C-alpha cells in the first residue's frame, strides 16, 4: 500500500487540528476510547459539538490553549492508501517546526479562514512550501459555514492566493483550491450539499488521487552509502555490498557508475532487496548494490551514474532556516550532515535574511536568530558531492549540527 505524507499549515484558529480530526472521524480511524474521550472533553468544555481538534493535541499546553505547538504525526489508512499527516504549528515563533514538518512531505494543506482571507501567515506558509519544493499544495478555504458558503467570498480568496502564486519560482507546483468546513465536514471526506457551485473533488478524494511515488522526485541518480555489508561467512566469504536509499532515478545492473568523492569508476554487478536479486532498483528504494570492481567505498560516499555527476566542492551557498536559540554568526564552526556524510564546516558569510512574504532580502543583517531564514556561504573541510536543491532534494539539502551540544541547529537548501 502506498504511503503519502502530508503537512498542514495555517494561522492560529484556522482549524488545522479540527480538519485532521474530522478526516479521522469520517474515515472511522478514531478508536472507540479516543472518540469517547473527545465527546467527554467537548461536553466538559461546554460545546454542543465534537471538538475534533482534541484528536491531535498531544501536549497539555496544546489542549489548554487550543493551539498547536509541536509537530504531531497522525496515521490513518483508507482502502487504497496509508497516510501520515504532520500537524505543524502556525505561529511565527514555530517556523522551524513548519519547516521540519514539510521537509519530508509530498503534499501540503494550507488552511485559510474564509472570514479573514489571505493574511501574513498565509504568505509565510506558502513561502515555506515553495522553499521546500512541496509538489502538491491544497489550499483549503475553511470555515465556509461562517460565511454562509459564499461562492463570492471563496472566489475572492482564490484570486488573492493566485496573486501570491505569481511570486513563486517553483512553477511545477500543483495548487488545488477546495472550500471546506472542517467542523461540519463539508467537502472534507464527503461532498457538500451546501456548495452546489463547487464541482471539484473533496479533500480526501484529491489526496487519494495523488501519486505517492512522486515524493521521490525524478532527477539524476544519487545513492548515498549508509553502510558497507561484509558478512564474512563461508557462504558469502568475499561479499562486499553497499547499502542505502536510492534517490532521483533508477539504477540497473550494468550501469556505469562513479564513486564520490574518490571519482573511482565501475559497473553495477548485482542489486539486492534483502535476499532477493533484481535487475533494476527504482527511486525511493532501499537496497544493496555490488560493483564489478573491488573499489574502496565507505559510509558517507555516494554512487552516481558516470554520466550524471554532481558538483564536488569545498564551499557552498545555501538558504538556511535557523533552528537554534544561539544565533548563527560568521566564523562559527558546525558539522554539516548531507545524506550519510558528516564533515566540519565554517560559516564564511551571511549575506542577509530572506523575507517570508516574497518581498526580498534584508542585506543589512549578518547573523541569523531563531526561526530566521537567510543566505549563507559555508566553507567545507573537505570536498562534498552536492546539487542545487531545486534539482535534487537528497543531495541539495543538509543540516548544521552544533559540534559542542550535538543539537540540530539549522537546515540548509543549496543553491
VEXDREN-2710 file (C-alpha; in Angstrom, 1 decimal):
% VEXDREN-2710
k/r/px/py/pz
1/UNK/0.0/0.0/0.0
2/UNK/1.3/3.5/-0.9
3/UNK/2.2/5.8/1.9
4/UNK/1.5/9.5/1.5
5/UNK/2.9/12.1/3.9
6/UNK/1.1/15.4/4.2
7/UNK/2.0/18.6/6.1
8/UNK/-0.6/21.0/7.3
9/UNK/-0.2/24.7/7.7
10/UNK/-2.4/27.6/8.8
11/UNK/-2.7/30.5/11.1
12/UNK/-3.9/30.3/14.7
13/UNK/-7.5/29.1/14.8
14/UNK/-7.7/28.4/11.1
15/UNK/-8.8/24.8/12.0
16/UNK/-5.8/22.6/11.2
17/UNK/-6.3/20.2/14.1
18/UNK/-10.1/20.2/13.6
19/UNK/-9.7/19.3/9.9
20/UNK/-7.4/16.4/10.7
21/UNK/-9.8/15.2/13.5
22/UNK/-12.7/15.4/11.0
23/UNK/-10.8/13.3/8.5
24/UNK/-10.0/10.7/11.2
25/UNK/-13.7/10.7/12.3
26/UNK/-15.2/10.5/8.8
27/UNK/-12.8/7.7/7.8
28/UNK/-13.6/5.8/11.0
29/UNK/-10.0/6.0/12.0
30/UNK/-10.6/7.0/15.7
31/UNK/-10.6/4.3/18.3
32/UNK/-13.7/3.9/20.5
33/UNK/-11.9/5.1/23.6
34/UNK/-10.4/8.2/21.7
35/UNK/-13.9/9.1/20.4
36/UNK/-15.4/8.8/23.9
37/UNK/-12.6/11.0/25.3
38/UNK/-13.4/13.6/22.7
39/UNK/-17.1/13.5/23.5
40/UNK/-16.5/13.8/27.2
41/UNK/-14.0/16.7/26.9
42/UNK/-16.2/18.5/24.4
43/UNK/-19.1/18.4/26.8
44/UNK/-16.9/19.5/29.7
45/UNK/-15.8/22.5/27.6
46/UNK/-19.5/23.4/27.1
47/UNK/-19.6/22.6/23.4
48/UNK/-22.7/21.3/21.7
49/UNK/-20.5/19.7/19.0
50/UNK/-17.5/17.3/18.9
51/UNK/-14.2/19.3/19.2
52/UNK/-12.2/17.2/16.7
53/UNK/-9.0/19.2/17.5
54/UNK/-8.7/17.1/20.6
55/UNK/-7.8/14.2/18.4
56/UNK/-4.4/15.6/17.6
57/UNK/-3.4/17.9/20.5
58/UNK/-1.0/15.7/22.5
59/UNK/0.7/18.3/24.8
60/UNK/-1.2/19.6/27.9
61/UNK/-0.4/23.2/26.8
62/UNK/-2.0/22.5/23.4
63/UNK/-5.2/21.2/25.0
64/UNK/-5.3/24.1/27.5
65/UNK/-4.7/26.9/25.0
66/UNK/-6.4/25.3/21.9
67/UNK/-3.2/25.8/19.8
68/UNK/-0.7/23.6/18.1
69/UNK/2.9/23.9/19.5
70/UNK/4.9/21.0/18.3
71/UNK/4.8/18.8/15.2
72/UNK/2.4/15.9/15.7
73/UNK/2.3/12.9/13.3
74/UNK/-1.1/11.3/12.8
75/UNK/-1.5/8.0/11.0
76/UNK/-4.6/6.7/9.2
77/UNK/-5.5/4.5/6.2
78/UNK/-8.1/4.1/3.6
79/UNK/-8.7/1.0/1.4
80/UNK/-6.1/2.2/-1.1
81/UNK/-3.5/4.3/0.7
82/UNK/-1.9/4.9/4.1
83/UNK/-1.4/8.5/5.3
84/UNK/1.0/10.3/7.7
85/UNK/-0.2/13.8/8.5
86/UNK/2.3/16.2/10.0
87/UNK/0.2/18.7/12.0
88/UNK/2.5/21.7/12.2
89/UNK/2.0/24.9/14.3
90/UNK/1.0/28.2/12.7
91/UNK/2.7/30.7/15.0
92/UNK/5.6/32.7/13.6
93/UNK/7.8/31.6/16.5
94/UNK/7.4/28.0/15.4
95/UNK/8.7/28.5/11.8
96/UNK/11.3/25.8/12.4
97/UNK/8.5/23.3/13.3
98/UNK/6.8/24.1/10.0
99/UNK/10.0/23.5/8.0
100/UNK/10.5/20.2/9.9
101/UNK/7.0/19.0/9.1
102/UNK/7.1/20.0/5.4
103/UNK/10.6/18.8/4.7
104/UNK/9.7/15.2/4.1
105/UNK/6.1/15.7/2.8
106/UNK/4.9/15.1/-0.7
107/UNK/1.8/17.3/-0.2
108/UNK/0.7/20.2/1.9
109/UNK/-2.6/21.5/3.1
110/UNK/-2.6/25.3/3.7
111/UNK/-5.8/26.4/5.6
112/UNK/-7.2/29.9/5.0
113/UNK/-10.0/31.2/7.3
114/UNK/-12.9/32.1/4.9
115/UNK/-13.6/35.2/7.2
116/UNK/-10.1/36.5/7.2
117/UNK/-8.8/35.5/3.7
118/UNK/-5.1/35.6/2.8
119/UNK/-3.1/37.0/5.6
120/UNK/0.6/37.4/6.5
121/UNK/0.8/33.9/7.9
122/UNK/-0.6/32.6/4.6
123/UNK/2.4/34.2/2.8
124/UNK/4.8/32.5/5.2
125/UNK/3.3/29.1/4.9
126/UNK/3.3/29.2/1.1
127/UNK/6.8/30.6/1.1
128/UNK/8.0/27.6/3.2
129/UNK/6.2/25.1/0.8
130/UNK/7.8/26.9/-2.1
131/UNK/11.3/26.8/-0.5
132/UNK/11.0/23.1/0.3
133/UNK/9.6/22.3/-3.2
134/UNK/6.5/20.6/-1.9
135/UNK/4.9/19.4/-5.2
136/UNK/1.2/19.4/-4.4
137/UNK/-0.4/22.2/-2.3
138/UNK/-4.0/22.1/-1.4
139/UNK/-5.5/25.5/-0.3
140/UNK/-8.4/24.6/2.0
141/UNK/-10.7/27.6/2.4
142/UNK/-12.0/26.6/5.8
143/UNK/-15.0/27.8/7.9
144/UNK/-17.2/28.2/4.9
145/UNK/-20.1/27.7/7.2
146/UNK/-19.3/31.0/8.9
147/UNK/-19.7/32.9/5.6
148/UNK/-22.9/31.1/4.5
149/UNK/-20.9/29.1/2.0
150/UNK/-20.5/32.2/-0.1
151/UNK/-19.1/31.5/-3.6
152/UNK/-18.2/35.2/-3.9
153/UNK/-16.1/35.0/-0.8
154/UNK/-14.4/31.8/-1.9
155/UNK/-13.6/33.2/-5.3
156/UNK/-12.1/36.4/-3.8
157/UNK/-9.8/34.4/-1.6
158/UNK/-8.8/32.2/-4.5
159/UNK/-8.0/35.3/-6.6
160/UNK/-5.8/36.8/-3.7
161/UNK/-3.9/33.5/-3.4
162/UNK/-3.3/33.3/-7.1
163/UNK/-1.6/36.7/-6.9
164/UNK/0.7/35.1/-4.3
165/UNK/1.4/32.1/-6.6
166/UNK/2.7/34.6/-9.2
167/UNK/5.6/35.4/-6.8
168/UNK/6.6/31.7/-6.7
169/UNK/9.7/30.5/-8.5
170/UNK/8.5/26.9/-8.3
171/UNK/6.4/26.7/-11.4
172/UNK/5.9/22.9/-11.4
173/UNK/4.0/23.1/-8.1
174/UNK/0.4/22.0/-8.3
175/UNK/-2.1/24.2/-6.5
176/UNK/-5.7/23.0/-5.8
177/UNK/-8.4/25.1/-4.1
178/UNK/-11.2/23.4/-2.1
179/UNK/-13.9/25.1/0.0
180/UNK/-14.4/23.2/3.3
181/UNK/-16.0/23.3/6.7
182/UNK/-13.8/21.2/9.0
183/UNK/-16.3/21.4/11.8
184/UNK/-19.3/20.3/9.8
185/UNK/-17.4/18.0/7.4
186/UNK/-18.3/19.8/4.1
187/UNK/-16.0/18.7/1.2
188/UNK/-13.6/17.0/3.6
189/UNK/-14.4/13.4/3.1
190/UNK/-17.9/13.7/1.7
191/UNK/-19.2/16.2/-0.9
192/UNK/-21.2/19.1/0.5
193/UNK/-24.8/19.9/-0.4
194/UNK/-24.0/23.5/0.7
195/UNK/-21.6/24.2/-2.2
196/UNK/-23.5/23.3/-5.4
197/UNK/-21.3/25.8/-7.2
198/UNK/-18.2/23.8/-6.4
199/UNK/-17.6/21.0/-9.0
200/UNK/-14.2/19.7/-7.8
201/UNK/-13.2/16.8/-5.6
202/UNK/-13.4/16.6/-1.8
203/UNK/-10.1/16.9/0.1
204/UNK/-9.8/13.1/0.7
205/UNK/-10.7/12.4/-3.0
206/UNK/-7.9/14.6/-4.1
207/UNK/-5.4/13.0/-1.7
208/UNK/-6.5/9.6/-2.9
209/UNK/-5.6/10.5/-6.5
210/UNK/-2.0/11.8/-5.7
211/UNK/0.8/9.5/-6.7
212/UNK/2.8/8.7/-3.5
213/UNK/5.8/7.7/-5.6
214/UNK/6.3/11.3/-6.7
215/UNK/7.6/12.2/-3.2
216/UNK/10.8/10.8/-4.6
217/UNK/11.2/13.3/-7.4
218/UNK/12.7/12.4/-10.7
219/UNK/16.2/13.6/-11.0
220/UNK/19.7/12.4/-11.6
221/UNK/20.6/9.2/-9.7
222/UNK/22.1/9.7/-6.2
223/UNK/22.9/6.7/-4.0
224/UNK/24.4/7.8/-0.6
225/UNK/26.0/4.9/1.2
226/UNK/24.6/4.1/4.6
227/UNK/26.8/1.1/5.4
228/UNK/29.1/-1.5/3.8
229/UNK/27.9/-5.0/4.2
230/UNK/30.6/-7.7/4.8
231/UNK/29.0/-10.9/6.2
232/UNK/32.4/-12.7/6.5
233/UNK/30.7/-16.1/6.4
234/UNK/31.7/-19.1/4.4
235/UNK/28.6/-18.8/2.2
236/UNK/29.4/-15.1/1.5
237/UNK/33.1/-15.1/2.1
238/UNK/34.0/-12.4/-0.4
239/UNK/30.7/-10.5/-0.5
240/UNK/31.0/-6.7/-0.3
241/UNK/27.8/-4.8/-0.7
242/UNK/26.9/-1.1/-0.4
243/UNK/23.5/-0.4/1.2
244/UNK/21.5/2.8/1.1
245/UNK/18.4/4.6/-0.3
246/UNK/18.2/5.4/-4.0
247/UNK/17.1/8.9/-5.0
248/UNK/16.4/10.6/-8.3
249/UNK/16.1/7.8/-10.7
250/UNK/16.5/4.1/-11.4
251/UNK/19.7/2.1/-11.1
252/UNK/20.2/-1.1/-13.1
253/UNK/22.7/-3.9/-13.4
254/UNK/25.4/-3.0/-15.9
255/UNK/25.1/0.8/-15.4
256/UNK/28.5/2.6/-15.4
257/UNK/28.9/4.4/-12.0
258/UNK/31.3/6.7/-10.3
259/UNK/32.1/6.7/-6.6
260/UNK/32.3/10.1/-5.0
261/UNK/34.4/11.8/-3.8
262/UNK/37.2/9.4/-5.0
263/UNK/35.9/9.5/-8.6
264/UNK/36.6/5.7/-8.9
265/UNK/34.6/4.1/-11.7
266/UNK/33.0/0.7/-12.0
267/UNK/29.7/-1.0/-13.1
268/UNK/26.8/-2.3/-11.1
269/UNK/27.1/-6.0/-10.7
270/UNK/24.1/-7.0/-8.6
271/UNK/21.1/-5.3/-6.8
272/UNK/19.6/-6.9/-3.7
273/UNK/16.4/-6.3/-1.8
274/UNK/17.2/-8.2/1.3
275/UNK/17.9/-11.7/-0.1
276/UNK/16.2/-11.2/-3.5
277/UNK/18.1/-10.2/-6.6
278/UNK/16.6/-7.7/-9.1
279/UNK/17.8/-6.2/-12.4
280/UNK/16.7/-2.6/-11.5
281/UNK/16.1/-0.6/-8.4
282/UNK/13.5/2.3/-8.6
283/UNK/13.9/5.7/-7.0
284/UNK/12.9/5.6/-3.3
285/UNK/14.2/2.0/-3.0
286/UNK/16.3/0.9/0.0
287/UNK/18.7/-1.7/-1.5
288/UNK/22.2/-3.2/-1.6
289/UNK/24.4/-2.8/-4.6
290/UNK/27.6/-4.7/-5.5
291/UNK/30.1/-3.5/-8.1
292/UNK/32.2/-5.4/-10.6
293/UNK/35.4/-4.0/-9.3
294/UNK/36.9/-4.2/-5.8
295/UNK/36.9/-0.5/-5.2
296/UNK/37.1/1.5/-1.9
297/UNK/33.6/2.6/-0.9
298/UNK/32.8/3.8/2.6
299/UNK/29.8/5.1/4.6
300/UNK/29.3/8.8/3.5
301/UNK/30.4/8.2/-0.1
302/UNK/28.0/8.4/-2.9
303/UNK/27.4/6.3/-6.0
304/UNK/26.2/8.1/-9.1
305/UNK/25.8/7.3/-12.8
306/UNK/29.0/8.3/-14.5
307/UNK/27.0/10.4/-17.0
308/UNK/25.3/12.2/-14.1
309/UNK/28.0/13.5/-11.8
310/UNK/27.1/16.2/-9.3
311/UNK/29.3/19.1/-8.2
312/UNK/32.1/18.2/-5.8
313/UNK/33.1/21.4/-4.0
314/UNK/34.6/22.7/-0.8
315/UNK/32.3/25.6/-0.4
316/UNK/28.6/26.2/-1.0
317/UNK/25.9/28.9/-0.8
318/UNK/22.6/27.9/0.7
319/UNK/19.3/29.2/2.1
320/UNK/19.4/28.3/5.8
321/UNK/16.5/28.2/8.2
322/UNK/17.9/28.7/11.7
323/UNK/16.5/26.5/14.5
324/UNK/18.8/27.3/17.4
325/UNK/18.3/29.8/20.2
326/UNK/22.0/30.6/19.8
327/UNK/22.5/32.9/16.8
328/UNK/24.3/31.9/13.6
329/UNK/27.3/34.2/13.1
330/UNK/30.1/34.3/10.5
331/UNK/33.2/32.5/11.7
332/UNK/31.5/29.8/13.7
333/UNK/32.1/26.1/13.1
334/UNK/29.5/23.4/12.7
335/UNK/29.2/19.9/11.4
336/UNK/27.4/19.7/8.1
337/UNK/25.4/16.5/7.6
338/UNK/24.4/15.7/4.0
339/UNK/23.0/12.3/3.5
340/UNK/25.2/10.0/5.4
341/UNK/28.3/12.2/5.1
342/UNK/29.3/14.4/8.1
343/UNK/32.2/16.9/7.8
344/UNK/33.4/20.0/9.6
345/UNK/32.3/23.4/8.1
346/UNK/32.8/27.1/8.9
347/UNK/30.3/29.8/8.2
348/UNK/32.1/32.3/5.9
349/UNK/29.4/34.9/5.4
350/UNK/25.7/35.7/5.9
351/UNK/24.6/38.0/3.2
352/UNK/21.2/38.7/4.7
353/UNK/17.9/37.4/5.8
354/UNK/15.1/36.4/3.5
355/UNK/11.6/37.8/4.0
356/UNK/8.9/35.1/4.0
357/UNK/6.4/37.3/2.3
358/UNK/8.4/37.2/-1.0
359/UNK/9.4/40.8/-0.6
360/UNK/13.2/40.1/-0.9
361/UNK/16.3/40.1/1.3
362/UNK/17.4/42.3/4.1
363/UNK/21.1/42.7/3.4
364/UNK/21.8/44.8/6.5
365/UNK/21.8/41.7/8.8
366/UNK/24.8/39.4/9.0
367/UNK/23.5/36.9/11.6
368/UNK/20.5/34.6/11.9
369/UNK/18.4/34.3/15.0
370/UNK/15.9/31.5/15.9
371/UNK/13.3/30.9/13.1
372/UNK/15.0/33.4/10.6
373/UNK/15.9/32.3/7.1
374/UNK/18.9/33.7/5.3
375/UNK/21.6/33.3/2.6
376/UNK/24.7/31.7/4.0
377/UNK/28.1/30.9/2.5
378/UNK/29.9/27.9/4.0
379/UNK/33.4/26.6/3.8
380/UNK/33.9/22.8/4.0
381/UNK/36.8/21.0/5.4
382/UNK/36.9/18.6/2.5
383/UNK/35.1/18.2/-0.8
384/UNK/31.4/17.2/-0.8
385/UNK/29.2/16.0/-3.6
386/UNK/26.3/18.4/-3.9
387/UNK/23.4/19.5/-6.2
388/UNK/21.2/22.5/-6.1
389/UNK/18.1/21.7/-4.0
390/UNK/15.8/22.7/-7.0
391/UNK/17.4/19.9/-9.0
392/UNK/17.8/17.1/-6.4
393/UNK/16.4/17.3/-2.8
394/UNK/18.5/14.4/-1.5
395/UNK/21.9/15.9/-2.4
396/UNK/20.8/19.5/-2.3
397/UNK/19.9/19.7/1.4
398/UNK/21.8/19.4/4.7
399/UNK/21.6/20.1/8.4
400/UNK/24.0/22.0/10.6
401/UNK/24.9/20.3/13.9
402/UNK/26.4/22.1/16.8
403/UNK/29.8/20.5/17.5
404/UNK/29.5/21.1/21.2
405/UNK/25.9/20.2/22.0
406/UNK/25.2/17.9/19.0
407/UNK/21.9/19.8/18.5
408/UNK/20.5/20.2/15.1
409/UNK/20.9/23.9/14.7
410/UNK/19.8/24.6/11.2
411/UNK/18.6/23.2/7.9
412/UNK/20.0/24.3/4.5
413/UNK/19.0/24.2/0.9
414/UNK/21.8/24.5/-1.6
415/UNK/21.7/27.0/-4.5
END
